[in-house]
Amino acid sequence: MLPNGFHFERYVDGPGLYLGDRVVASACPANYDPDPPWRLCINPAGLPRYVFTRTEADSIRYMEAWATKWENRIKEEVGRTGNPFGHLLVRPREQVTTTHHRRRRKRH
């Protein structure tokens, strides 16, 4: 049973463990062989840690146990770091403030 605030959703090629709207762990097949091992990525605060399991069900059990054991620490880290991939979101282009001739906006 998952702690309050955590839930599973599909993420890329396998299950993702979410805390609110943030992915804190995910699993996917490690390769394209028949019956491959599963690679579990635990990433609550930036630097990922990887664990390999035999099946998708084993990965889900591992994520449940991990979230239960470290619930308070995970919530603390997620609250402190925000979204580690937020810089990848599309933002409006900033105005260039330079006088260098190669960086100035070109007239059309």
C-alpha positions in Angstrom: 0.0 0.0 0.0 1.4 3.4 -1.0 1.7 6.3 1.4 -0.7 9.2 1.1 0.1 11.4 -1.9 1.8 8.7 -3.9 0.3 7.0 -6.9 1.3 5.0 -10.0 0.7 6.0 -13.6 2.2 4.8 -16.9 5.5 6.6 -17.6 7.2 6.0 -21.0 7.6 2.2 -21.2 6.6 1.2 -17.7 5.1 2.3 -14.3 6.0 5.6 -12.8 5.7 6.4 -9.1 4.3 10.0 -8.7 4.2 12.2 -5.6 1.5 14.6 -6.6 2.4 15.5 -10.2 6.1 14.8 -9.9 7.7 11.5 -11.0 10.0 10.3 -8.2 10.7 6.8 -9.6 10.1 4.9 -12.8 10.7 1.5 -14.3 11.3 0.3 -17.9 12.6 -2.7 -19.7 16.4 -2.6 -19.6 16.7 -3.8 -23.2 14.6 -5.2 -26.1 15.3 -8.9 -25.5 12.4 -11.2 -24.8 11.7 -11.2 -21.1 14.3 -8.5 -20.2 15.3 -7.4 -16.7 13.7 -4.1 -15.6 15.7 -1.0 -14.8 14.3 1.0 -12.0 15.3 4.7 -11.7 14.8 6.4 -8.3 15.1 10.1 -8.7 13.4 12.2 -6.0 15.9 15.1 -5.9 18.0 15.2 -9.0 20.8 12.5 -9.1 19.3 9.2 -10.1 20.0 5.8 -8.6 19.4 2.6 -10.6 18.2 -0.8 -9.4 17.6 -3.8 -11.6 14.7 -6.3 -11.0 13.5 -9.3 -12.9 10.0 -8.2 -13.7 7.7 -5.2 -13.8 5.8 -6.5 -10.8 9.1 -6.7 -8.8 9.8 -3.1 -9.8 6.4 -2.0 -8.5 6.9 -3.8 -5.2 10.4 -2.2 -4.9 8.9 1.3 -5.5 6.1 0.7 -3.0 8.6 -0.5 -0.3 10.9 2.4 -1.0 8.2 5.0 -0.8 6.8 3.5 2.4 10.3 3.5 4.0 11.4 6.9 2.9 8.1 8.8 2.7 9.0 11.7 4.9 12.4 12.2 3.3 11.0 12.0 -0.2 8.4 14.6 0.5 11.0 16.8 2.1 13.3 16.5 -0.9 10.6 17.1 -3.5 9.3 20.1 -1.5 12.8 21.6 -1.4 13.9 21.0 -5.0 10.8 21.6 -6.9 10.9 20.2 -10.4 14.5 19.2 -11.4 13.5 19.3 -15.1 11.7 22.7 -14.9 14.5 24.3 -17.0 13.4 22.2 -19.9 9.9 23.7 -20.0 9.2 25.9 -23.0 9.5 29.6 -22.1 9.2 32.7 -24.2 12.5 33.8 -25.8 14.2 36.4 -23.7 15.2 39.7 -25.2 18.9 39.9 -26.0 20.6 42.8 -24.3 23.9 43.1 -26.0 25.6 45.5 -28.5 27.8 42.8 -30.0 27.2 42.8 -33.8 26.8 39.0 -34.0 24.3 38.9 -31.2 22.0 41.8 -32.2 18.6 41.0 -33.6 18.7 41.2 -37.4 16.4 43.5 -39.3 14.1 41.9 -41.8 
